[in-house]
Amino acid sequence: MNKEQLGGKLDEAKGKVKEQIGKVTNNPGTQAEGVIDQVIGQVKQGYGNFKEELNKDGGVNKEDKP
């Protein structure tokens, strides 16, 4: 797991907590911020997954290597 994947998971968890706080306190702004944080976390995780896949192949297709 790389830092982007970890950061994404943390952002997603933070967003879930924030969303629930917004629901409990009847604060739509906080609730929306929580949803946004979750989406940001998912994007970061996707980027981290992409980076990890690139590193597995060395960043180049195996056919392209000399």
N, C-alpha and C positions, 0 to 999 in steps of 0.2 A: 504494500500500500504506500503510495507516494503522498507528498504533502498536499497536493490538490484534492486527492480523494479524501484524506482525513479532514481537511478544511471544509470540504463540501458536506461531509457527514455532520460536522459540528454546526455548520450554518443551518442545515436542515433540521437538526434537533432544536437549535435555538429558535428557529421559525415556528416549530410546532408548539413550543412552550409559549412563545409570544402570541400565537394565534389563540391558544386556550385562555390565556390571561385576558385577551381582548374580548372573548366570548363571555367569560365570567364577569368582567367589569362592564360589559355592554359598551365597549369602546371599539367602534368599527375601524378607526384609524390604526390602532394597535393590532387588531385582527388582520387587517390588510398587510401591515408590515410583516407580520408573521408569515403570511402566504408568500410574499415577495422573497423573504429570507429563505424559505423552503425551495423556491424555484432557483434562486441563486446557488444554493447548495447542490441542487441536482445538476446544474450546468457545470459547476466546478468538478463534481464527481465525473461527469462525462468527459471533461477535458483531461482529468487525471487518468481515466481509463484509456483514452486515446494516446496519451503520452506513454503509458505503460506498454501498450501494443506496439508502438514505434520502437521502444527500447528492446522488445523481444526480438525484433527483426534487425536490429542494428540501424534502424532508420532508412534502410535501403532494401529493395526487393532482392531476394537471394539470386535471381537471375542476373542482376546488374553488377554483382560483385565479381571482381577479376579472379 
